[in-house]
Amino acid sequence: MFVAHYMASGMGGLRTSGDLVARMQFTKKMRLNEAKEYVAKKLGVTTFEMSDEQIMRELREELRIGVVTGVPKAPRGISAKMNIEDLLGIKMNSCEFFRSLINKR
């Protein structure tokens, strides 16, 4: 886990695509290069472009998957995570838990 965290942090985390790559490493047990290629394909960019803060900032806003600084009316928190779920084709425990809370009402 330490290595995956280190690599994701090195990719800029939420500033670029490090959080998405790390999530694929954890949930699908992918190797780093495999996870990068998978995420790049889903985002429609190259693996090189995934490390560019400006490109990813615009793309993250467009895809509504969260950015570092607050943007008016942009999704944050669980809303952004749900968009990431849809984009990457995975399930997140926090999103599942949130859905279960909503369904109880």
Secondary structure in CASP SS format (residue, H / E / C, confidence):
PFRMAT SS
TARGET T0000
AUTHOR 0000-0000-0000
METHOD secondary structure of the structure
MODEL  1
M C 1.00
F H 1.00
V H 1.00
A H 1.00
H H 1.00
Y H 1.00
M H 1.00
A H 1.00
S H 1.00
G H 1.00
M C 1.00
G C 1.00
G H 1.00
L H 1.00
R H 1.00
T C 1.00
S C 1.00
G H 1.00
D H 1.00
L H 1.00
V H 1.00
A H 1.00
R H 1.00
M H 1.00
Q H 1.00
F H 1.00
T H 1.00
K H 1.00
K C 1.00
M C 1.00
R C 1.00
L H 1.00
N H 1.00
E H 1.00
A H 1.00
K H 1.00
E H 1.00
Y H 1.00
V H 1.00
A H 1.00
K H 1.00
K H 1.00
L H 1.00
G C 1.00
V C 1.00
T C 1.00
T C 1.00
F C 1.00
E H 1.00
M H 1.00
S H 1.00
D C 1.00
E H 1.00
Q H 1.00
I H 1.00
M H 1.00
R H 1.00
E H 1.00
L H 1.00
R H 1.00
E H 1.00
E H 1.00
L H 1.00
R C 1.00
I C 1.00
G C 1.00
V C 1.00
V C 1.00
T C 1.00
G C 1.00
V C 1.00
P C 1.00
K C 1.00
A C 1.00
P C 1.00
R C 1.00
G H 1.00
I H 1.00
S H 1.00
A H 1.00
K H 1.00
M H 1.00
N H 1.00
I H 1.00
E H 1.00
D H 1.00
L H 1.00
L H 1.00
G C 1.00
I C 1.00
K C 1.00
M C 1.00
N H 1.00
S H 1.00
C H 1.00
E H 1.00
F H 1.00
F H 1.00
R H 1.00
S H 1.00
L H 1.00
I H 1.00
N H 1.00
K H 1.00
R C 1.00
END
